[in-house]
């Protein structure tokens, strides 16, 4: 079922298909975690319904944002949201496979690459299911995403990703092996006394060793209300 | 200057030389983070004045704990504290180099290995300074410690270490490369809104991929008092 949701930012909206992957905390926190120079050229690997490019447009004075997406249905939804938000000049969607990035973007380099890659191993999963494709390593693995990011980034360009803490060792290892050195790490906890649900990572192409682990991002106070920081991320001014 | 300090646990005390490395939060938190089966055989790599073995004796029904230390002066201090605490039956100190572990412990295997390894790069440091040796990679690197731990651990044995967050990527990478898979990670923050000062890591020899990042350990409330958990670690019953 198709549905139009508000994003609480600049009146932007998004078309979502409730039978497919719908955006969640991942996309909101990743777009808030991203930092970039004004007019930076940005690529979102596995953009889905373009939720991350749209949120980035709301938050940043980005240059052009390109979203790469392999699933035809998602590309159609993404286009619809981009037109509805009058963002055709700022976002474009390319239909294609992350593994073909060297061909698709031959000769093009980006300042910033972002991704919310699949984080579950892909065995025994229905490969026709769009939700499964977004979450599981069916059509691409974390390593495919990281290799693609390395390929299209300028030297010293930044890669931002959101991932699951139980695979943080894999993420950090794959990033370093592929010369994207992890520089900033932040864990996201529902409550201060709970294990983290997400981890946000910034890596720099050719960066020096040595990273900065930030204070934890806590989403809820003990009374169940959003913390001041989480409220700011969801509803605050960009 | 030599000094006798209380440990707030079972009336144990420790002799420290204020011109050398004195124990701190690192040792207290590491000994609290360690888990072990009753009667586990334990090795502490770079034991210094034996603070970690003594704290482990206070907290755990460990079997025998061996401390390996390269600095003669520290070995003498360690022996003095062990005798003062009547722990000669539970702790023994071996003078030797972590890099010679395969020779020193030929044929011996341990259930648990712990270490508070040096965490600063060793360039341009006075190699005669005992404080510097404890903190900098002069006489051994993190990789030397991890290789030694792998060598002396039984299959599926546990390695516990405390380290600095700015080098957590190095630590996780070196552990995995040496077949000690990181399984539990905990960051320690002075306050909830501050970056972590320490990271505690448990790795398992030959363990499967997939790790558990715990809730942050917060040391102080906003009023400056120890949190309930930190108080328990410092002064609570074992």
Interface residues (C-beta under 8 A of the other chain):
Chain A: X165 X166 X167 X168 X169 X170 X172 X173 X176 X181 X182 X185 X187 X189 X192 X193 X194 X195 X196 X199 X209 X210 X211 X212 X213 X214 X215 X216 X218
Chain B: X165 X166 X167 X168 X169 X170 X172 X173 X176 X181 X182 X185 X187 X189 X192 X193 X194 X195 X196 X199 X209 X210 X211 X212 X213 X214 X215 X216 X218
